[in-house]
Amino acid sequence: MKNLLLLLTLCILAFSCKEPQSQSVETTSQEQSLYILGSKWKNQKNQSVTLDELKGKNVVLTMVFTSCQTACPVLVADMKNIHSRLGAKAKENTQMVLVSIDPENDTPEVLSAYAQTNGLNEDFTLLVSDKESIRELANVLAVKYKKISPIVFSHSNIITVLDKEGSMVTQSEGKVDHAALAIAVNAL
């Protein structure tokens, strides 16, 4: 029994004395960029776009659906509030983006009407795509949503700030600190 314990102890010591092997994983900003998603989108002008066309501008992004009567109007108001707090240079270098999670109802025409109704100027881009592309983007941004009825979704209330390369700078969930997000964008 003593020999067995001694052998077991020696084996443990032998294996535990090996130097740990570290694996260096270097990620480039491109690998962390939202713009690596190859999905195709339509904007409120019915133009085909890809996410990488946003490259070169800072992006403030949220996910909504136009028939929403509860959280989405608050998110749109939050986005407008953040936009109003940006300095002139930041406004010039920032695109505000609303992505629809309801491709069945939110056509480019509906998005255009929504933009007009909500007073969203040219600094705001509204996007819609197919279900798979929307889900992929939502997953990358940690936005959860579920269709409850043909026109109602339950979803996360998250606003995301991306830098000019498409890497996430910060996110705000729930009650938004407009000033803090505007400061983050103004600092980019």
TADA-V985269 format. One record per residue. RES is the residue in one letter. OMEGA is omega in whole degrees, -180 to 180 (999 if undefined). D_FIRST is the distance of its C-alpha to the first C-alpha in Angstrom with 1 decimal. Layout:
# TADA-V985269
[[RES/OMEGA/D_FIRST] [RES/OMEGA/D_FIRST]]
This chain:
# TADA-V985269
[[M/178/0.0] [K/179/3.8] [N/179/5.4] [L/177/5.1] [L/179/6.3] [L/179/8.6] [L/179/9.8] [L/179/10.6] [T/179/12.3] [L/178/14.2] [C/180/15.4] [I/179/16.6] [L/-179/18.4] [A/-179/19.9] [F/-178/21.4] [S/-180/22.5] [C/178/24.3] [K/177/26.7] [E/178/30.2] [P/178/31.2] [Q/180/33.9] [S/176/36.8] [Q/180/39.3] [S/178/42.8] [V/179/44.8] [E/177/48.4] [T/177/50.8] [T/179/54.5] [S/179/57.0] [Q/-180/58.1] [E/179/54.6] [Q/-174/54.8] [S/174/58.3] [L/-174/59.6] [Y/175/62.1] [I/176/59.6] [L/-174/60.2] [G/-174/62.7] [S/178/64.3] [K/-176/68.0] [W/171/69.8] [K/176/73.4] [N/-177/74.9] [Q/176/77.6] [K/-179/80.2] [N/177/78.8] [Q/175/77.7] [S/-180/74.7] [V/170/72.2] [T/-178/68.7] [L/-178/66.5] [D/174/66.6] [E/176/70.3] [L/-178/69.4] [K/-179/67.9] [G/175/69.8] [K/170/70.3] [N/-177/68.0] [V/170/67.4] [V/-168/67.1] [L/171/65.9] [T/180/65.4] [M/-174/65.2] [V/165/67.8] [F/-166/69.8] [T/180/73.6] [S/180/74.0] [C/179/71.6] [Q/-176/73.3] [T/-173/70.5] [A/-175/68.1] [C/175/69.8] [P/177/73.0] [V/178/71.0] [L/178/69.0] [V/177/72.4] [A/177/73.8] [D/180/70.7] [M/179/71.2] [K/179/74.9] [N/178/74.1] [I/-180/71.7] [H/-178/74.3] [S/-178/77.0] [R/-180/74.9] [L/174/74.5] [G/-177/76.6] [A/-180/79.1] [K/180/77.0] [A/178/73.9] [K/-180/76.0] [E/-175/77.3] [N/-176/73.8] [T/174/72.1] [Q/176/72.2] [M/-174/71.5] [V/173/70.0] [L/-179/69.7] [V/179/67.8] [S/175/68.5] [I/-176/65.8] [D/-176/68.4] [P/-180/69.6] [E/-177/71.4] [N/-175/73.8] [D/176/73.8] [T/175/75.9] [P/179/77.3] [E/178/80.5] [V/178/78.8] [L/178/76.9] [S/178/80.2] [A/179/81.9] [Y/179/78.9] [A/180/79.2] [Q/-180/82.9] [T/-176/82.5] [N/177/79.9] [G/-180/81.8] [L/-176/79.2] [N/-177/80.9] [E/177/80.2] [D/-179/77.2] [F/175/75.4] [T/176/74.1] [L/-175/73.2] [L/172/71.0] [V/179/70.1] [S/176/68.2] [D/-176/66.5] [K/-176/63.8] [E/-180/61.0] [S/178/62.2] [I/180/62.6] [R/179/59.1] [E/179/57.6] [L/179/59.5] [A/180/58.5] [N/179/54.8] [V/-178/55.1] [L/-179/56.8] [A/176/54.4] [V/179/57.4] [K/174/56.7] [Y/-179/59.5] [K/177/60.1] [K/-178/63.3] [I/177/64.2] [S/-178/67.7] [P/180/70.0] [I/-179/71.1] [V/176/68.4] [F/167/65.1] [S/-176/62.4] [H/175/61.2] [S/176/59.7] [N/-175/62.2] [I/171/61.1] [I/-176/63.3] [T/174/61.8] [V/178/63.1] [L/175/62.7] [D/-174/63.7] [K/179/66.1] [E/179/63.3] [G/177/62.1] [S/-179/58.9] [M/177/58.2] [V/-180/59.2] [T/174/58.9] [Q/175/59.0] [S/-179/60.4] [E/179/59.6] [G/-180/61.6] [K/-173/64.0] [V/172/65.1] [D/-175/65.7] [H/-177/68.7] [A/-179/69.2] [A/178/65.7] [L/178/65.8] [A/177/69.2] [I/179/68.0] [A/180/65.1] [V/179/67.6] [N/-179/70.2] [A/-178/67.6] [L/999/66.9]]
